[in-house]
């Protein structure tokens, strides 16, 4: 019976979530940088110009100077236009443009989104399959295929700490199984670990510990497999 180790559902969901969030932040940053900020700056410049005219004419009137007909018309128009800015616009902070460009648009939208897409593609590519748990079986990855009868050993040095094991074949060929990323990875790891080191590992990829009293009884220790 074949054993297929594909990307864990939890990892897939989280990676897709990161892609959506980073892309969304990047789109938000791009909109702010190219649309909102220029519009806000234009609105503030217009407000400042109108407010300057209004203040200048108001000061002249307060000083008792007579306004010409043109100035009166300009004063009324400026006063009306100033009243339309509610609330009055504020200048765009100096840090707003670089923040939206470098942090959100480039950092989140381009770099982070690309990195998570690359990570997802790599994880999906790293699927491992064991066609059969017999000498006729074949252990397959995206880049390598090793017949079970050709496997010379398995490196379990990082299994308990990192949930990573490396099945080694002839001519330096090898296939890495990362059980933190792959569902059911412990089944393939347990098969090879128990095959080559039956006194050290169980068929479930759990370390065997000897009873301190007689040295004969064995019980499996806790598995290194991460929970779903």
C-alpha positions as CSV (number, residue, x, y, z in Angstrom):
1,X,0.0,0.0,0.0
2,X,1.5,3.3,-1.0
3,X,2.3,6.1,1.5
4,X,2.0,9.6,0.2
5,X,3.4,12.5,2.3
6,X,1.9,15.7,1.1
7,X,2.1,19.2,2.6
8,X,0.2,19.4,6.0
9,X,-3.2,21.1,5.7
10,X,-2.3,23.5,8.5
11,X,0.9,24.6,6.8
12,X,-0.9,25.0,3.5
13,X,-3.7,27.2,5.1
14,X,-1.2,29.4,7.0
15,X,1.0,29.9,3.9
16,X,-1.9,30.8,1.7
17,X,-3.1,33.2,4.5
18,X,0.3,34.9,4.6
19,X,0.3,35.2,0.8
20,X,-3.2,36.9,0.8
21,X,-2.2,39.2,3.8
22,X,1.1,40.3,2.3
23,X,-0.5,40.8,-1.2
24,X,-3.3,42.9,0.5
25,X,-0.8,45.0,2.4
26,X,1.2,45.5,-0.8
27,X,-1.9,46.6,-2.7
28,X,-2.8,48.9,0.1
29,X,0.6,50.5,0.1
30,X,0.6,50.9,-3.6
31,X,-2.8,52.6,-3.5
32,X,-1.6,54.9,-0.8
33,X,1.6,55.7,-2.6
34,X,0.2,56.4,-6.0
35,X,-3.3,57.5,-5.3
36,X,-4.1,58.6,-1.7
37,X,-0.9,60.5,-0.9
38,X,-0.8,62.5,-4.2
39,X,-4.5,63.3,-3.8
40,X,-4.0,64.4,-0.2
41,X,-1.0,66.6,-1.1
42,X,-3.0,68.2,-3.9
43,X,-5.9,68.8,-1.6
44,X,-3.6,70.4,1.1
45,X,-1.9,72.6,-1.5
46,X,-5.3,73.8,-2.7
47,X,-6.5,74.5,0.8
48,X,-3.3,76.4,1.7
49,X,-3.7,78.5,-1.4
50,X,-7.3,79.4,-0.7
51,X,-6.7,79.9,3.0
52,X,-3.8,82.2,2.2
53,X,-5.9,84.4,0.0
54,X,-8.7,84.4,2.5
55,X,-6.4,85.3,5.4
56,X,-4.7,88.1,3.4
57,X,-8.0,89.7,2.5
58,X,-9.4,89.2,6.0
59,X,-6.3,91.0,7.4
60,X,-6.7,93.8,5.0
61,X,-10.4,94.3,6.0
62,X,-9.5,94.1,9.7
63,X,-7.0,96.9,9.2
64,X,-9.8,99.1,7.9
65,X,-8.7,99.1,4.3
66,X,-11.3,99.1,1.6
67,X,-11.6,96.1,-0.6
68,X,-12.1,96.5,-4.3
69,X,-15.0,94.8,-6.0
70,X,-12.7,92.1,-7.3
71,X,-11.2,91.6,-3.9
72,X,-14.7,91.4,-2.3
73,X,-15.7,88.7,-4.8
74,X,-12.4,86.9,-4.2
75,X,-12.9,87.1,-0.4
76,X,-16.5,85.7,-0.6
77,X,-15.3,82.9,-2.9
78,X,-12.3,82.1,-0.7
79,X,-14.4,82.1,2.5
80,X,-16.9,79.7,0.9
81,X,-14.2,77.4,-0.4
82,X,-12.4,77.3,2.9
83,X,-15.7,76.3,4.6
84,X,-15.9,73.3,2.2
85,X,-12.8,71.8,3.7
86,X,-14.2,70.1,6.7
87,X,-12.2,69.0,8.5
88,X,-9.3,71.1,7.2
89,X,-6.7,68.9,5.5
90,X,-3.3,68.3,7.2
91,X,0.1,68.0,5.5
92,X,1.2,64.5,4.6
93,X,3.9,63.3,7.1
94,X,7.3,63.1,5.6
95,X,7.6,59.4,6.6
96,X,4.3,58.4,4.9
97,X,5.6,58.0,1.3
98,X,8.7,55.9,2.2
99,X,6.6,53.8,4.6
100,X,4.0,53.0,1.9
101,X,6.6,52.4,-0.8
102,X,9.4,50.4,1.0
103,X,7.6,48.7,3.9
104,X,4.2,47.9,2.3
105,X,4.5,48.0,-1.5
106,X,8.0,46.5,-1.8
107,X,8.5,44.8,1.6
108,X,5.1,43.1,1.9
109,X,3.6,43.2,-1.6
110,X,6.6,42.2,-3.6
111,X,9.3,40.6,-1.5
112,X,7.2,38.8,1.2
113,X,4.5,37.7,-1.2
114,X,7.1,36.3,-3.6
115,X,8.9,34.5,-0.7
116,X,5.7,32.8,0.5
117,X,4.8,31.8,-3.0
118,X,8.3,30.3,-3.4
119,X,8.0,28.6,-0.1
120,X,4.6,27.1,-1.0
121,X,5.9,25.9,-4.3
122,X,9.0,24.4,-2.7
123,X,6.9,22.6,0.0
124,X,4.5,21.2,-2.6
125,X,7.4,20.0,-4.7
126,X,8.9,18.2,-1.7
127,X,6.1,15.7,-1.6
128,X,7.4,12.2,-0.8
129,X,5.9,8.9,-1.8
130,X,6.7,5.3,-0.9
131,X,5.0,3.0,-3.4
132,X,5.2,-0.1,-1.3
133,X,6.6,-1.2,2.0
134,X,8.5,-4.1,0.5
135,X,11.8,-4.6,-1.3
136,X,9.9,-3.9,-4.6
137,X,8.8,-0.5,-3.3
138,X,10.3,2.8,-4.5
139,X,10.8,6.0,-2.4
140,X,10.1,9.0,-4.6
141,X,10.5,12.7,-4.3
142,X,10.3,15.4,-7.0
143,X,14.0,15.0,-7.9
144,X,14.9,11.5,-6.8
145,X,13.8,7.9,-6.7
146,X,15.4,5.2,-4.7
147,X,14.3,1.5,-4.6
148,X,13.7,0.2,-1.1
149,X,16.2,-2.6,-1.7
150,X,18.8,0.0,-2.6
151,X,18.4,2.1,0.6
152,X,21.6,1.8,2.7
153,X,20.5,3.6,5.8
154,X,18.6,6.5,7.3
155,X,20.0,9.5,9.2
156,X,17.9,10.1,12.3
157,X,20.2,12.6,14.0
158,X,17.7,15.5,13.6
159,X,14.5,13.5,14.0
160,X,13.8,14.2,17.6
161,X,14.9,17.8,17.5
162,X,13.8,19.0,14.0
163,X,11.4,16.1,12.8
164,X,13.8,15.7,9.8
165,X,15.2,12.4,8.6
166,X,17.3,11.6,5.5
167,X,16.9,8.3,3.7
168,X,20.2,7.4,2.0
169,X,20.6,5.5,-1.1
170,X,23.6,4.4,-3.2
171,X,26.0,6.8,-4.9
172,X,25.4,9.5,-2.4
173,X,21.7,9.9,-3.4
174,X,19.3,10.8,-0.6
175,X,15.8,12.0,0.1
176,X,14.9,14.3,3.0
177,X,11.6,13.8,4.9
178,X,10.5,16.9,6.9
179,X,7.6,15.7,9.1
180,X,7.0,19.3,10.3
181,X,5.9,20.1,6.8
182,X,4.7,16.7,5.4
183,X,1.6,14.8,6.6
184,X,2.3,11.1,7.5
185,X,6.1,11.6,7.2
186,X,6.5,9.5,10.3
187,X,5.1,6.5,8.5
188,X,7.9,6.4,6.0
189,X,10.6,7.4,8.5
190,X,9.4,4.7,10.9
191,X,9.5,2.1,8.2
192,X,13.1,2.7,7.3
193,X,14.3,3.5,10.9
194,X,12.8,0.3,12.2
195,X,14.2,-1.6,9.2
196,X,17.8,-0.5,9.8
197,X,17.7,0.1,13.6
198,X,15.0,-2.0,15.1
199,X,16.4,-1.8,18.6
200,X,16.5,2.0,18.5
201,X,13.3,2.9,16.6
202,X,9.7,1.6,16.4
203,X,7.7,1.3,13.2
204,X,6.0,4.5,14.3
205,X,9.3,6.4,14.3
206,X,9.4,6.6,18.1
207,X,12.6,6.0,20.0
208,X,12.8,2.8,21.9
209,X,13.9,3.1,25.6
210,X,15.1,0.1,27.6
211,X,13.7,-0.6,31.0
212,X,16.2,0.2,33.7
213,X,15.4,-3.0,35.7
214,X,16.1,-5.8,33.3
215,X,17.2,-4.2,30.1
216,X,14.8,-6.3,28.1
217,X,11.4,-4.6,28.2
218,X,11.1,-1.8,25.7
219,X,8.6,1.0,25.4
220,X,8.3,3.6,22.8
221,X,9.2,7.2,23.8
222,X,7.1,10.2,22.7
223,X,7.1,10.8,19.0
224,X,8.8,13.8,17.4
225,X,5.9,14.2,15.0
226,X,4.3,17.7,15.3
227,X,0.6,17.8,16.1
228,X,-1.9,18.9,13.4
